[in-house]
Amino acid sequence: MKTIADTITTLVELGVTNSAIRAALLKQDFLAEDVEAAMPTAKRTCFINDYFDWLAAEPRDLDEARDYIQNPANSDNVRKYEKMHLNTAELALKIWAAK
């Protein structure tokens, strides 16, 4: 039987988000307090963190940002909020221009 840590490691490697990892662990009948105690060891993987890192790496135009957001590997929810993510990209461009 896999431990909580093993399960977290496997799911993180698959790119599963923390909230989905928690849900999966709870469905496997791990105790909620054990899940919460183990979660800080999990690498945070979600679109927004990767997107912010991507925007911070170098100036990106809005077409590049749109392509990044609309990537089929992203969830429907990410693509649904394209306008919000593009607003963030516009702000990042203004910050880059001010440097």
Secondary structure by P-SEA (a helix, b strand, c coil): cccaaaaaaaaaaacccaaaaaaaaaaacccaaaaaaaccccccccaaaaaaaaaacccccaaaaaaaaacccccaaaaaaaaaaaaaaaaaaaaaaac
